[in-house]
C-alpha cells in the first residue's frame, strides 16, 4: 500500500530535494521580464522570466532590489542569478534571485557579477569606511583634465569652501589604458598629503564606465590610505569602485559638496557660537557680580573697621555711663560726708564750748558730775578761746525738782 502524505509533507520534501541539488544552486537564468510587481510595503519584487517555450516565477528580496542599477520593467531581457526554491505554502517552485543584470552583453555582465562575488568573498567591500574631512586644506582630483567633471568639482568646491586647494592628478578615464592610468593617479594622489581623493568622471555608456569595474581600479581604491570619494557617471550608474570607496557621490558636483563645508553655513555657526558664548559670559558675569556683592556685604558686616567703629561707639557709651555713675556716686558721697560732718560736728566739744559751755578737768580728768570734785579742789576750766585754773569753793547738785542743794 502506498504511503499517504500530507500536502505540507510533499511540499517540504520537494523543497528539501531542490535546495540540496547542487545543479540548482548559484545558477544564472536568462529570459524576458513578462510580469513585474514590486511590493511597496516590503520592498520585495516578484516577477516572471519567460522564453519562447516556458516561464518561471521568481522573487527578489528588498535587500537585493536596492542594489539594482536599473529599473526592471516588462520586456527587458535579463540574466537572473540565484537558486531554485519552493514556496511551500502554495507548492510553487521559483527562482530566489539575488542579482539581476540586463542582458545583451551577457558575457560582460556575467564577468562583472563573478568579479563582484569574488571581491565580496575576499572582504573588499566590508572594509571600514574612513571619515571624510569637513574642513579640507587640499583635495586630490583624479579625473580627465579635459572633461566636464573637473570644472564642476572646482566650481562647487571653491564656491562652498574658497580656501581649499584642489590639485589635479590627470588620468585617462575611458578605454583600454584607463585602468592603469587611474591606478597610477590614485597612488600619486595618496602620497600628496591631500585630505580627500575624489575619483570622478561624467556620465557615459556602460562601455565608457567599464574601467571603473576592473579589479585593478577597485584594489587601487581599496589600498588608498587617503579617504576616497567615488563620483562616476550619473546617479543611476553604480560601479564596483563605488562599493569600495569610503563615500559614493551621485555626481561630480555632489562629490564637491560632500567633501567641503559651506562657508556661509560656517559663518552662521560661528556667529551663533559667538552669540552663545557672549550670552553665557554675560550670565557668568552677572552671577559673579551678584556673588561678589554678597561677599562684599559680608566683608563689610564683619570687617575690622566696622568692628572698631562699633567698639569705639560702645567704649564711648560705657565711658559716658561710667562718668555719669561716678558723678552720681561722688555727689552722693559728698552729701554723705557733709551729713557725717554735720553729725560729727554736733558731737565736737569745741562746738559746744563755742555756744557758752566749758570743759572742767580735775586732776587731768574731765569732770562730768559734781561728784567728781570737792571743795578746795583746783580745777581747770577750758573755754573756746583758752583755759584758766579755779578753786572749788562750794558745790551743789541738781535734784529732780530742779531745787538746788549746796554742799
Secondary structure, DSSP 8 states (H G I E B T S, - for coil): ------HHHHHHHHHHHHHT-GGGSSEEEEEEEEEEEE-TTT--EEEEEE-SS-EEEEEE-HHHHTT-SS---TT-EEEEEEEEEEETTTTEEEEEEEEEEE-SSHHHHHHHHHHHHHHHHTTGGGS------SS-SEEEEEE-TTSHHHHHHHHHHHHH-TT-EEEEEE---SSTTHHHHHHHHHHHHHTTT-SEEEEEE----TTTTGGGGSHHHHHHHHH-SS-EEEEESSTT---HHHHHSSEE-SSHHHHHHHTS--HHHHHHHHHHHHHHHHHHHHHHHHHHHHHHHHHHHHHHHT-HHHHHHHHHHHHHHHHHHHHHHHHHHHHHHHHHHHHHHHHHHHT-HHHHHHTT--EEEETTEE--SGGG--TT-EEEEEETTEEEEEE----EEE-TTS-EEE-
